[in-house]
Amino acid sequence: SPLPAMVVEFLGSPEDLGADAIGVDSAAGVCWLVADRHTLFVWALDQTVQPACKRLRLPPWTGSSSSSGSNGSGGGAGGEFTGRLVATTPSAAGSSGGAGLVAVSPSGAVRYWPSVTHSGVQELGLRLPAGGVCVSVVSCGGAGLVVATTRGSLYWLGIASEATSSGSSVHPLLTARPLQASQSMLSSVLSGVGGWLGYGSGGGGGGS
């Protein structure tokens, strides 16, 4: 489908956009685009859904930029901010509806929007190994998400429901921890999402 007018206006020359800047989750009916190192656009595949397109701010990135693409998403030795560092989450309990979204910068900063159709964002940071750069984030359905780095380490992003002080309602809360997987579990995870994580000799990637 064509890019939303807001995206085309921002990019100026969308034909120069790298294919890895775009991500799609057909099941959630959501598409996103990393326009530059600060800007993320997300929109519904069904353009009759309102708001049709939203502009979000990506998590901060401490890596050096490069001119590998006209959209400025290249990252030199500091990694590259691509669509693979964004993934959807199911609508969380206590959110206002609609799919959620997680974006991870190459340097490990995380932003979580419980609902892309409403305001509200949470932030946290991953403690990466020396020289490590985040390369992808993969949704594991309602269970959470897995973040992979160039050093082979994995991080689990879990989404829990936390009650308000009054106890009258709950809101989603994002948590993070290193994933201490056994060799067999690690092999299973990597074989299932190896295309996205960039590991193994298997075939291509898939959607989130």
N, C-alpha and C positions, 0 to 999 in steps of 0.2 A: 504494500500500500504506500501511497505517497507520504512524504514527510509532512508533519503539521506546518502551517504557515509560520508559526513562532520559531520553529527550528530553522527553516529555510532562511528567514530574515536574519537570524543570528549568525548562521554559517556564511552566508554570502555565496559561497561556491561549494554546495554540497557534493558535487561530483568528485571533489578532491578528498572526500572523507574516506578514511581507511575502514575496511569492512569490520575490523576488530573493535571499532568504536561503538558498534551497535549490538544490543542484546535483545532477545525476545523470549518471553515466557507465554507460549500459546495457551497453556492451561489456565493461567491467571488472566489472560487477555491483555497483557501489558507489554509495551516495548520501551526501551530506553536508549539513550545515546550520550556518550561522553564527548561533549563538544570541545572542551579544553580542560586544563588541569584544575579549574575551579567550578565548571558548569556541567550540570547533569540535567537532561530533559527526560521526562517520562510521560507517556501518553497511552491511552486505551486504544487497542487495535480497532475497537468499534468506535469510530469517530463521532457517533451520536451520543456517547457517554460524556457527561460534563463533570468537572472541567476536562476538556478534550486533551489538554497538554499542560504540564506544570514544569517550571524551571526550579531546580533545586541546587544547593551549593554542596559540592563534593567535600569530603573531609580533607583537612590540611595535609600537605605533602611536603616533606623536607628534602626530597631528592632534587637533583639538578635537572633542568629542562633541556630539551634538544629540539632541533628543527626537523625531526624525522617525518613530521606530517604537518599539513597546513592548519590543522585544527589545534596544534600545540599540545597534543596528548602524549607525545614522546617523552621519555624520561632519562635518556642516557644511562649512565651507570647506576642511577637511582631507581631504575625500573621504568615501567610504562603504565600509564593510567588507561586501561582499556575497558570495554564492556564486560570483560570477564571478571572484573573486580566489583561487579554489581549483581545482586540477585534478589528475587522476590521472596516474600514470606507470606504465609496465609494470614488472613485478617485475624488479629490477636484479640483475645478476650479483653473487653474494656475499651477497645478502639472504636472509632466511629464508623467502621465499615470500609470495605475496599482492601485490596492487597497491600501488604507492607513492603518496604524496600530496605536493603542493606547495601552500603557502599563502603569499601575498604581501600584506603590509599596504599601505594606501594610501601610506604614507610610504617604502616600498621595502624593509622588512625581510622576509627570506625564511626560511621553515622548510621542511625537506624530510624526510619520513619515508620511507625506502627500502621499508618494508613497514608497512602500517597495522595488521597483525595482530601485530606484535612491537615491542618497545621500540627506541629509537634514533632520534635526530633530528640533523640538521645545520642550521646557521644561517649566513647571510651577508647582506650589505646591498647594495642598488643605489644608485649615485650618480645621483640624479635631477636633471634640469635645474631651475633656479630656478622655483618655483611649480608644478612638475610633481607630479602625483598618479597613482599606479598605479590603473588602472580594470579591468583584466582580465588573466588568464593563460590561455593556450590551449595544450593539449597537441598536439604534432606527432607523435604516435605514439612510437615508440622513439627518434626522433632527438633530442628535447628539447622545450622549451616556449618560447613567446614571451610576454613581458610588455609591455603597452601602457600609455602614460601619456596624461594630458590634453594634454601638450605635443606629442604626435605622435611621440615617440621610442619606439623598441622595444628590448627587451633579450632576449638569448638565454640561456636556462638549459639547460646541457648536463649530461648525466649520464655520467660515465666510471667505469671500474673501476680502482681503485688497489690494488696489491699491499701486503700487510702487510710489516713489517720482516723477518719470517722468510721471506717469499715463499711460505708454505704456503697462503695463501688471499688472496682479493681482497674488497674492499668498495666499494660505490658512493660516488662523490664528486660533489657538485653544484658546478658552476662557472657564472659569470655574466660576460657582456660586452655592451657596447652593440652593437646590430645595425646595421651600416653597409650598408644595402640600397640597391641601385640603384633608380631610379624605377620601372622595369618590374617588378622583383622585389617592391618595396613594394606596387605596385598589385595584383599577384597575391596576395600575402599578405592584404592588406586586403579584397580581393573575396571571398576564401575564408572568412575569419573575421570579416568586417565587423560582423555582428550582435553578436558577442561583444565586439569591440573598441569598438563604438560609433561607427565611422566610416562614411562613405559614405551614399548614399541608398538602398542595397539593402535587402532584406527583413530578417526577424527573425533571432534568434540560433539557436544549436544547442548540442548537448551538447559536452562536452570529450572 
